Amino acid sequence: MKAFEAIIPIYYLPYLINNDDTNLEDTEIEEIDTWYRKQCNYFECAHIHCTMPEWERPYFSHSNDINHLGCDVFDCVFFYTLNP
């Protein structure tokens, strides 16, 4: 299993971790899904799992890795398995 890090908006985490799209607009879901597919294609992986350290606190960033907008974010670690 391999890993990469990404800066993710806190309001996208419920969808990435639990597939909970509550309070997300359709355009935001499309944005997340597009980013997810790009990561899968780039790393040639079958599945990506999002996690973050328990001690991690959100912080403000002027950019994030999904939509490049300023917001409160987490530094997340994504584990992935390679395509067979």
C-alpha positions, 0 to 999 in steps of 0.5 A, a space after each residue: 500500500 502506498 500513500 500521498 498527502 493532500 490539503 483538503 477543505 474540511 467541508 469535503 471530508 464527510 464525502 471523501 471519508 463516509 460518502 456523506 454528501 449532506 450540505 454539498 451542492 451538485 457542483 461540489 460533488 462533481 468537483 470532488 469526484 473529478 479530483 478523485 478520478 484524476 488521483 486514481 488515474 495519476 497513481 494508477 490505483 484501484 482504490 483510495 482511502 482518506 485518513 488524517 492524524 487524530 491530533 491534526 487541527 484545521 487551519 486556514 490555507 489560501 489554496 487547497 488541492 481540490 478547487 484551489 480556493 482559500 478555506 479551512 483545511 486539513 492535511 490528509 493522507 490518502 492510502 491507495 492500492 495499485 491496479 492489478 
